[in-house]
Amino acid sequence: QVQLVESGGGLVQAGGSLRLSCTASTIVFSSNTAGWYRQTPGKQRELVAIFRKNGLTNYGDSMKGRFTISRDNAKNTMYLQMNSLKPEDTAVYCCAVFGTYDVVYWGQGTEVTVSS
């Protein structure tokens, strides 16, 4: 069974930084497209950053230049470095892995709160 576990969320002041981590069991990040999404109540889930199987990365428009997705293949862990955080970045951040047969695996999420 695939398990994704996020960590690193918390409360931070505007302008601050956080690094989120996502560890995976039974699925390998480097062999699959994987990324980070976020959701706030009443809003649709939003792409934050994605690391494609071919090694390319994409970011949501409001995250470009502030967030960086990376992965440590030896640890099978994916990271999201978030800098210059804004109150509007407040959300639950989830990691996702796109497995075979279009199956998407989701973590439980980690909450990020940015105070003004």
C-alpha positions as CSV (number, residue, x, y, z in Angstrom):
1,Q,0.0,0.0,0.0
2,V,1.3,3.4,-1.0
3,Q,1.8,5.8,1.9
4,L,2.8,9.4,1.6
5,V,3.6,11.4,4.7
6,E,4.1,15.1,4.7
7,S,5.8,17.1,7.4
8,G,7.2,20.6,7.9
9,G,4.1,22.7,8.1
10,G,3.5,25.3,10.7
11,L,2.9,28.9,11.5
12,V,5.3,31.4,10.0
13,Q,5.2,35.2,9.6
14,A,4.8,36.8,6.2
15,G,8.2,36.9,4.5
16,G,9.4,33.8,6.2
17,S,10.3,30.4,4.9
18,L,9.3,26.8,5.4
19,R,10.5,23.5,4.0
20,L,8.0,20.7,3.5
21,S,8.9,17.1,3.2
22,C,7.1,14.1,1.8
23,T,8.3,10.6,2.3
24,A,6.9,7.7,0.4
25,S,6.6,4.0,1.0
26,T,6.3,1.4,-1.8
27,I,6.5,4.0,-4.6
28,V,9.6,5.7,-5.9
29,F,9.5,9.4,-6.5
30,S,12.1,9.3,-9.2
31,S,10.2,6.9,-11.3
32,N,6.9,8.8,-11.3
33,T,5.6,12.3,-11.7
34,A,5.0,13.7,-8.3
35,G,4.2,17.1,-6.9
36,W,2.7,19.4,-4.3
37,Y,-0.8,20.8,-4.3
38,R,-2.6,23.0,-1.8
39,Q,-6.2,23.5,-0.8
40,T,-8.0,26.1,1.3
41,P,-11.7,25.8,2.3
42,G,-14.1,26.8,-0.4
43,K,-11.4,26.8,-3.1
44,Q,-10.3,24.3,-5.7
45,R,-7.2,22.3,-5.2
46,E,-4.3,24.2,-6.7
47,L,-1.1,23.0,-8.2
48,V,1.9,24.3,-6.3
49,A,4.8,22.5,-8.0
50,I,5.3,19.3,-9.9
51,F,8.4,17.2,-10.7
52,R,7.7,15.3,-13.9
53,K,9.0,11.9,-14.7
54,N,11.2,13.4,-17.3
55,G,12.9,15.6,-14.7
56,L,11.2,18.8,-15.7
57,T,9.4,20.9,-13.1
58,N,6.4,23.2,-13.3
59,Y,5.1,25.7,-10.8
60,G,1.8,27.4,-10.2
61,D,2.0,31.0,-11.3
62,S,1.9,32.6,-7.9
63,M,4.7,30.3,-6.7
64,K,7.3,30.9,-9.4
65,G,10.4,32.4,-8.0
66,R,9.4,31.7,-4.4
67,F,9.0,28.0,-4.2
68,T,11.4,25.2,-5.2
69,I,10.5,21.6,-5.5
70,S,13.3,19.0,-5.2
71,R,13.8,15.4,-4.3
72,D,16.4,13.2,-2.6
73,N,16.3,9.9,-4.5
74,A,18.5,8.2,-1.9
75,K,15.9,9.0,0.8
76,N,12.9,8.7,-1.5
77,T,11.8,12.1,-0.2
78,M,10.4,15.1,-2.0
79,Y,10.7,18.6,-0.7
80,L,9.1,22.0,-1.2
81,Q,11.1,25.0,-0.1
82,M,8.9,27.9,0.3
83,N,10.4,31.4,0.6
84,S,8.9,34.9,0.9
85,L,5.7,33.4,2.2
86,K,2.5,35.5,2.0
87,P,-0.7,35.2,4.0
88,E,-2.4,33.9,0.8
89,D,-0.1,30.9,0.9
90,T,-2.0,29.7,3.9
91,A,-3.4,26.2,3.0
92,V,-3.1,22.5,3.6
93,Y,-0.3,21.3,1.4
94,C,-0.5,17.7,0.1
95,C,2.0,15.7,-1.9
96,A,0.8,13.5,-4.7
97,V,2.3,10.8,-6.8
98,F,0.9,9.8,-10.2
99,G,1.4,6.1,-10.4
100,T,0.6,3.6,-13.2
101,Y,-2.8,3.3,-14.7
102,D,-3.5,6.9,-13.9
103,V,-3.8,6.2,-10.2
104,V,-3.0,9.2,-8.0
105,Y,-1.8,8.7,-4.5
106,W,-2.3,11.5,-1.9
107,G,-0.8,12.3,1.4
108,Q,-2.9,13.5,4.3
109,G,-1.4,17.0,4.1
110,T,0.4,19.4,6.3
111,E,-1.0,22.7,7.3
112,V,0.8,26.0,6.6
113,T,-0.4,29.2,8.2
114,V,1.2,32.5,7.2
115,S,0.4,35.4,9.5
116,S,0.5,39.0,8.3
